[in-house]
């Protein structure tokens, strides 16, 4: 999945596959996680948020099944 760099104190890059609704996030720590079943409007909200880290913690982190891939 291709991720695009983001400006955030917590997130380094974000990718999204609308067909599978998979959100992939690379954190500044280097860890990469995939989140399953994330609707496009949640991904869009993340990308347009003034604070990506806060949006992630409030709307994604504990709401979707996820796995570490890197």
DSSP file (Angstrom, degrees, kcal/mol; ACC not computed):
  #  RESIDUE AA STRUCTURE BP1 BP2  ACC     N-H-->O    O-->H-N    N-H-->O    O-->H-N    TCO  KAPPA ALPHA  PHI   PSI    X-CA   Y-CA   Z-CA
    1    1 A X              0   0    0      0, 0.0     2,-0.5     0, 0.0    16,-0.1   0.000 360.0 360.0 360.0 136.2    0.0    0.0    0.0
    2    2 A X        -     0   0    0     14,-0.1    14,-0.5    12,-0.0     2,-0.3  -0.732 360.0-163.4 -86.2 125.3    1.3    3.4   -0.9
    3    3 A X        -     0   0    0     -2,-0.5     2,-0.4    12,-0.2    12,-0.3  -0.815   9.0-140.9-106.0 149.0    1.4    5.8    2.1
    4    4 A X  E     -A   14   0A   0     10,-2.9    10,-2.2    -2,-0.3    -2,-0.0  -0.902  27.1-107.3-108.5 140.3    1.7    9.6    1.9
    5    5 A X  E     -A   13   0A   0     -2,-0.4     2,-0.3     8,-0.2     8,-0.3  -0.301  37.6-166.3 -61.9 144.7    3.8   11.6    4.3
    6    6 A X        -     0   0    0      6,-2.3     2,-0.8     5,-0.1    41,-0.0  -0.908  24.7-117.3-129.5 159.6    1.8   13.6    6.9
    7    7 A X        +     0   0    0     -2,-0.3    45,-0.3     2,-0.0     2,-0.3  -0.870  60.8 125.1 -99.6 109.6    2.8   16.4    9.3
    8    8 A X        -     0   0    0     -2,-0.8    -2,-0.1     3,-0.4    43,-0.1  -0.984  64.1-129.3-161.1 150.9    2.2   15.1   12.8
    9    9 A X  S    S+     0   0    0     -2,-0.3     3,-0.1     1,-0.1    -1,-0.0   0.608 113.1  26.2 -79.7 -10.3    4.0   14.7   16.0
   10   10 A X  S    S+     0   0    0      1,-0.2    18,-2.3    17,-0.1     2,-0.4   0.692 114.6  58.9-120.3 -34.6    2.8   11.1   16.2
   11   11 A X  E     - B   0  27A   0     16,-0.3    -3,-0.4     1,-0.1    16,-0.3  -0.832  46.3-177.4-108.1 139.6    2.1    9.9   12.6
   12   12 A X  E     -     0   0A   0     14,-3.3    -6,-2.3    -2,-0.4     2,-0.3   0.814  70.0  -4.5 -99.3 -42.4    4.7    9.7    9.8
   13   13 A X  E     -AB   5  26A   0     13,-1.7    13,-2.7    -8,-0.3     2,-0.4  -0.991  55.9-154.3-154.5 156.9    2.5    8.5    6.8
   14   14 A X  E     -AB   4  25A   0    -10,-2.2   -10,-2.9    -2,-0.3     2,-0.3  -0.998  10.3-179.7-137.9 135.6   -1.0    7.3    6.0
   15   15 A X  E     - B   0  24A   0      9,-2.9     9,-2.8    -2,-0.4     2,-0.3  -0.931   5.8-165.8-129.8 157.7   -2.3    5.0    3.3
   16   16 A X  E     - B   0  23A   0    -14,-0.5     2,-0.6    -2,-0.3     7,-0.2  -0.987  14.4-161.5-148.6 134.7   -5.8    3.8    2.5
   17   17 A X  E  >> - B   0  22A   0      5,-2.4     5,-1.6    -2,-0.3     4,-1.4  -0.929   7.9-168.6-113.4 104.0   -7.3    1.1    0.3
   18   18 A X  T  45S+     0   0    0     -2,-0.6    -1,-0.1     1,-0.2    22,-0.1   0.801  82.8  61.9 -65.2 -28.4  -11.0    2.0   -0.3
   19   19 A X  T  45S+     0   0    0      1,-0.2    -1,-0.2     3,-0.1    -2,-0.0   0.904 121.0  22.8 -64.4 -40.9  -11.8   -1.4   -1.8
   20   20 A X  T  45S-     0   0    0     -3,-0.4    17,-0.7     2,-0.1    -1,-0.2   0.453 102.0-126.8-102.5  -3.1  -10.9   -3.3    1.4
   21   21 A X  T  <5 +     0   0    0     -4,-1.4    17,-2.5     1,-0.2     2,-0.5   0.889  54.9 156.5  54.5  42.8  -11.4   -0.3    3.7
   22   22 A X  E   < -B   17   0A   0     -5,-1.6    -5,-2.4    14,-0.2     2,-0.5  -0.881  28.7-161.9-103.0 124.6   -7.9   -0.8    5.1
   23   23 A X  E     -BC  16  35A   0     12,-2.6    12,-3.2    -2,-0.5     2,-0.5  -0.911   5.3-163.4-104.5 127.8   -6.2    2.1    6.7
   24   24 A X  E     -BC  15  34A   0     -9,-2.8    -9,-2.9    -2,-0.5     2,-0.4  -0.954   7.2-174.1-116.2 127.5   -2.4    1.8    7.1
   25   25 A X  E     -BC  14  33A   0      8,-2.8     8,-2.5    -2,-0.5     2,-0.5  -0.978  13.8-159.5-126.2 128.8   -0.5    4.1    9.4
   26   26 A X  E     -BC  13  32A   0    -13,-2.7   -14,-3.3    -2,-0.4   -13,-1.7  -0.931  20.2-149.4-101.8 125.7    3.2    4.5    9.9
   27   27 A X  E >   -B   11   0A   0      4,-3.0     3,-2.3    -2,-0.5   -16,-0.3  -0.525  27.2-109.1 -91.8 161.2    4.0    6.1   13.3
   28   28 A X  T 3  S+     0   0    0    -18,-2.3   -17,-0.1     1,-0.3    -1,-0.1   0.727 118.3  66.1 -61.8 -20.6    7.0    8.2   14.0
   29   29 A X  T 3  S-     0   0    0    -19,-0.4    -1,-0.3     2,-0.1     3,-0.1   0.659 119.7-110.1 -72.3 -15.1    8.4    5.3   16.1
   30   30 A X  S <  S+     0   0    0     -3,-2.3    -2,-0.1     1,-0.4     2,-0.1   0.202  75.6 134.1 102.5 -14.1    8.6    3.3   12.9
   31   31 A X        -     0   0    0     -5,-0.1    -4,-3.0    37,-0.0     2,-0.4  -0.432  41.1-155.2 -68.8 142.6    5.8    0.9   13.7
   32   32 A X  E     -C   26   0A   0     -6,-0.2    37,-2.8    -2,-0.1    38,-1.4  -0.987  13.2-177.9-123.8 128.9    3.3    0.3   10.9
   33   33 A X  E     -CD  25  68A   0     -8,-2.5    -8,-2.8    -2,-0.4     2,-0.4  -0.933  16.9-148.3-125.7 147.9   -0.3   -0.8   11.6
   34   34 A X  E     -CD  24  67A   0     33,-2.4    33,-1.8    -2,-0.3     2,-0.5  -0.965  10.8-157.8-114.2 135.7   -3.2   -1.7    9.4
   35   35 A X  E     -CD  23  66A   0    -12,-3.2   -12,-2.6    -2,-0.4     3,-0.5  -0.951  14.0-141.0-114.7 128.6   -6.8   -1.0   10.6
   36   36 A X  S    S+     0   0    0     29,-2.7    29,-0.3    -2,-0.5   -14,-0.2  -0.632  71.9  14.0 -96.0 145.8   -9.6   -3.0    9.1
   37   37 A X  S    S+     0   0    0    -17,-0.7     2,-0.6   -16,-0.3    -1,-0.2   0.756  74.3 160.5  71.4  26.9  -13.1   -1.8    8.1
   38   38 A X        -     0   0    0    -17,-2.5    -1,-0.2    -3,-0.5     5,-0.0  -0.726  37.3-129.2 -84.6 116.7  -12.4    1.9    8.3
   39   39 A X    >>  -     0   0    0     -2,-0.6     4,-1.8     1,-0.1     3,-0.8  -0.253  18.2-115.2 -63.7 153.3  -15.0    3.8    6.3
   40   40 A X  H 3> S+     0   0    0      1,-0.3     4,-2.7     2,-0.2     5,-0.2   0.833 114.5  59.1 -58.5 -34.8  -13.7    6.4    3.7
   41   41 A X  H 3> S+     0   0    0      1,-0.2     4,-2.0     2,-0.2    -1,-0.3   0.829 104.7  49.9 -68.2 -29.2  -15.3    9.3    5.7
   42   42 A X  H <> S+     0   0    0     -3,-0.8     4,-2.2     2,-0.2    -1,-0.2   0.911 112.1  47.2 -71.7 -42.8  -13.1    8.4    8.7
   43   43 A X  H  X S+     0   0    0     -4,-1.8     4,-2.3     2,-0.2    -2,-0.2   0.913 112.9  49.5 -62.4 -42.2  -10.0    8.3    6.6
   44   44 A X  H  X S+     0   0    0     -4,-2.7     4,-1.5     1,-0.2    -1,-0.2   0.901 109.1  52.3 -63.6 -41.3  -11.0   11.6    5.0
   45   45 A X  H  < S+     0   0    0     -4,-2.0     4,-0.4     1,-0.2    -1,-0.2   0.895 109.2  50.4 -61.3 -40.3  -11.6   13.1    8.5
   46   46 A X  H >< S+     0   0    0     -4,-2.2     3,-1.2     1,-0.2    -2,-0.2   0.948 110.4  48.4 -60.7 -49.6   -8.1   11.9    9.6
   47   47 A X  H 3< S+     0   0    0     -4,-2.3    -1,-0.2     1,-0.3    -2,-0.2   0.740 117.1  41.9 -67.6 -23.1   -6.4   13.5    6.6
   48   48 A X  T 3< S+     0   0    0     -4,-1.5    -1,-0.3    -5,-0.2    -2,-0.2   0.304  88.6 116.9-105.5   8.0   -8.2   16.8    7.0
   49   49 A X    <   -     0   0    0     -3,-1.2     3,-0.3    -4,-0.4     4,-0.1  -0.466  66.1-136.8 -76.8 147.0   -7.9   17.0   10.7
   50   50 A X  S    S+     0   0    0      1,-0.3     2,-0.4    -2,-0.1    -1,-0.1   0.723 103.3  34.1 -73.7 -21.0   -5.9   19.9   12.3
   51   51 A X     >  -     0   0    0      1,-0.1     4,-2.4   -43,-0.1    -1,-0.3  -0.843  67.3-175.9-135.5  98.8   -4.4   17.3   14.7
   52   52 A X  H  > S+     0   0    0     -2,-0.4     4,-2.7   -45,-0.3     5,-0.2   0.890  85.4  53.2 -61.9 -40.6   -3.9   13.9   13.1
   53   53 A X  H  > S+     0   0    0      2,-0.2     4,-2.3     1,-0.2    -1,-0.2   0.920 111.2  45.3 -61.9 -45.0   -2.8   12.3   16.4
   54   54 A X  H  > S+     0   0    0      2,-0.2     4,-2.3     1,-0.2     5,-0.2   0.916 113.6  49.6 -65.3 -43.3   -5.8   13.5   18.3
   55   55 A X  H  X S+     0   0    0     -4,-2.4     4,-2.5     1,-0.2     5,-0.4   0.919 110.8  51.0 -61.7 -43.8   -8.2   12.4   15.5
   56   56 A X  H  X>S+     0   0    0     -4,-2.7     5,-2.6     1,-0.2     4,-2.2   0.936 112.3  45.6 -58.5 -48.5   -6.5    9.0   15.4
   57   57 A X  H  <5S+     0   0    0     -4,-2.3     5,-0.4     1,-0.2    -1,-0.2   0.861 119.2  41.4 -65.7 -35.9   -6.9    8.5   19.2
   58   58 A X  H  <5S+     0   0    0     -4,-2.3    -1,-0.2    -5,-0.2    -2,-0.2   0.799 130.4  20.3 -82.2 -29.6  -10.5    9.7   19.3
   59   59 A X  H  <5S+     0   0    0     -4,-2.5    -3,-0.2    -5,-0.2    -2,-0.2   0.560 131.3  18.3-121.6 -11.4  -11.8    8.0   16.1
   60   60 A X  T >X5S+     0   0    0     -4,-2.2     3,-1.7    -5,-0.4     4,-1.2   0.719  94.1  79.1-128.5 -49.4   -9.6    5.1   15.1
   61   61 A X  T 34<S+     0   0    0     -5,-2.6     3,-0.2     1,-0.3    -4,-0.1   0.796 112.9  15.7 -44.8 -56.7   -7.2    3.6   17.6
   62   62 A X  T 34 S+     0   0    0     -5,-0.4    -1,-0.3     1,-0.2    -5,-0.1   0.259 116.3  71.6-105.3  12.3   -9.6    1.4   19.7
   63   63 A X  T <4 S+     0   0    0     -3,-1.7     2,-0.4     1,-0.1    -2,-0.2   0.619  93.6  48.9-103.0 -15.2  -12.5    1.3   17.3
   64   64 A X  S  < S-     0   0    0     -4,-1.2   -27,-0.1    -3,-0.2    -1,-0.1  -0.955  86.3-106.3-129.3 144.6  -11.2   -1.0   14.6
   65   65 A X        +     0   0    0     -2,-0.4   -29,-2.7   -29,-0.3     2,-0.3  -0.398  50.0 176.1 -64.4 145.5   -9.4   -4.3   14.6
   66   66 A X  E     -D   35   0A   0    -31,-0.2     2,-0.3    -2,-0.1   -31,-0.2  -0.949  22.7-160.6-149.6 165.1   -5.8   -3.8   13.7
   67   67 A X  E     -D   34   0A   0    -33,-1.8   -33,-2.4    -2,-0.3     2,-0.5  -0.993  26.2-116.8-148.9 148.0   -2.5   -5.6   13.4
   68   68 A X  E     +D   33   0A   0     -2,-0.3   -35,-0.3   -35,-0.2   -37,-0.0  -0.745  30.5 171.7 -85.6 130.7    1.1   -4.6   13.4
   69   69 A X              0   0    0    -37,-2.8   -36,-0.2    -2,-0.5    -1,-0.1   0.444 360.0 360.0-116.5  -4.8    2.8   -5.3   10.0
   70   70 A X              0   0    0    -38,-1.4   -37,-0.1     0, 0.0    -2,-0.1   0.334 360.0 360.0-163.3 360.0    6.1   -3.5   10.6
